[in-house]
Amino acid sequence: MEEQQNENQLNIELSEEVAEGIFSNLAIITHSNTEFVLDFIRVMPGIPKAKVKSRIILTPEHAKRLLNAMVDNLEKFEAANGRIKTQEEPSGFPMNFGGPTAQA
């Protein structure tokens, strides 16, 4: 029985750089018949150009598993911390984040 547990165990390594994470405040999801592509982007106030900071490519099956895991985790989070409030955003990307625009 011990050997079966060791065979099924997955050792995951997390480097210091990856552990720091990447901040993203915009995600764009596209798909084909064989893959889902998640682009994580950081949009900065007043700057009309943004860079993709990370891209994750998933099979459709793994995309579905990710969706289910996110739903499960959001439900647990809200049960412990209360409902997460979201705002209806207008179409397009607000470049000034709703704050005052800079003037020189």
Helices and strands as residue ranges (DSSP letters): H 2-8, H 16-19, E 26-31, E 36-42, E 51-58, H 60-81
